Amino acid sequence: MNSPQTILITGSSRGIGKVIAQNAAAKGYNVIIHGRTDSKELNQTHQEIPGSTKTVFDISDRPATHQAIAKLGPIDVLVNNAGMGHAGLKDISDVTDEHALEEYSVNVLGTLHCIQAVLPGMLKRENCSVINVASIKGHANLATLSSLTYAASKTSVIAITKALAKAYPKVRFNSVSPGYVETDMATDWSPDTYERIKQGTIAGRIAQPEEIAGMILFLASTEAGYITGTDILVDGGYAIKGK
Ligand SMILES: NC(=O)c1ccc[n+]([C@@H]2O[C@H](COP(=O)([O-])OP(=O)(O)OC[C@H]3O[C@@H](n4cnc5c(N)ncnc54)[C@H](OP(=O)(O)O)[C@@H]3O)[C@@H](O)[C@H]2O)c1
């Protein structure tokens, strides 16, 4: 029997990452959960997943990320899920360098820091894979002014995925672009926004985190062994209907 693979899921204290971690544990992975801070939520997730390992670091901090990951031992699957974004821009003049740089530091550089730290080890083993969590907004034709700089950061995540898949064929690199998902990120949405999203989605509803986690764990599995360098939209059909 093959020994279980080790999976690191960044940003798994809550939201989509937490569900990925729970479902990965149920599938028999050695699960490493992660948060930016040693929060109540992270510790709660740690307790809920017996046998999981907990790690805490800010992915935008390159030395902290490298140091923390070096202590974890070999990692077979990296899910770059941690991310953040600012929304609500109404005019180009609303773009601030502060918000744009924060999104770039976390979503783009944070993703790269984690990959830099795990890749040398992955290149020495078999069946390793990286799954980056992008966004529907990262698809240039679906980007909107409201989350302009977040969209730009997620477009970069998709570009990074494809470039690294070509550069390092031994490791599979894929990304998943969720549509609108019921997590803390959704708490800012007004009833009008909820309605607009539902109307714009063929599925007629917002996604549950389980529906994103399922695709991510499929991409991590050997059943997805022929899938690399791609981005998969899990958006309930928003990309072709939209509003
Ligand atoms: N929800 C949606 O509708 C949606 C749609 C498309 C794409 N996405 C993407 O899906 C991913 C997960 O989203 P979510 O809604 O589940 O997020 P969430 O509930 O807001 O959770 C974010 C997670 O990321 C961690 N994190 C944030 N900044 C970090 C940093 N600098 N260093 C380390 N960890 C950091 C947080 O850790 P702490 O708890 O310690 O802060 C938390 O665990 C993100 O990449 C997001 O952009 C979400």
The ligand as a Gaussian input file, in Angstrom:
#p B3LYP/6-31G(d) Opt

LIG

0 1
 N      -15.361000      33.342000      -1.219000
 C      -15.457000      33.597000      -2.517000
 O      -16.529000      33.948000      -3.036000
 C      -14.252000      33.404000      -3.426000
 C      -14.450000      33.497000      -4.809000
 C      -13.358000      33.326000      -5.660000
 C      -12.106000      33.055000      -5.131000
 N      -11.941000      32.988000      -3.781000
 C      -10.578000      32.698000      -3.298000
 O      -10.624000      31.529000      -2.503000
 C       -9.617000      31.588000      -1.489000
 C      -10.251000      31.341000      -0.130000
 O      -11.269000      32.287000       0.047000
 P      -12.246000      32.254000       1.330000
 O      -13.459000      33.001000       0.936000
 O      -12.372000      30.880000       1.866000
 O      -11.394000      33.178000       2.333000
 P      -11.610000      33.528000       3.871000
 O      -12.778000      32.813000       4.443000
 O      -11.568000      35.030000       3.941000
 O      -10.265000      32.932000       4.538000
 C       -9.026000      33.425000       4.122000
 C       -7.930000      32.517000       4.645000
 O       -6.686000      33.009000       4.121000
 C       -5.803000      33.289000       5.197000
 N       -4.971000      34.439000       4.864000
 C       -5.348000      35.648000       4.404000
 N       -4.282000      36.455000       4.248000
 C       -3.201000      35.718000       4.601000
 C       -1.801000      35.970000       4.680000
 N       -1.284000      37.160000       4.363000
 N       -0.981000      34.968000       5.107000
 C       -1.482000      33.777000       5.439000
 N       -2.778000      33.452000       5.396000
 C       -3.630000      34.426000       4.987000
 C       -6.709000      33.575000       6.391000
 O       -5.972000      33.350000       7.600000
 P       -6.443000      34.058000       9.009000
 O       -7.699000      33.349000       9.417000
 O       -5.319000      33.825000       9.943000
 O       -6.673000      35.503000       8.658000
 C       -7.813000      32.546000       6.148000
 O       -7.407000      31.277000       6.611000
 C       -8.965000      32.969000      -1.625000
 O       -7.785000      32.859000      -2.373000
 C      -10.004000      33.780000      -2.388000
 O       -9.439000      34.846000      -3.113000
 C      -12.985000      33.148000      -2.914000

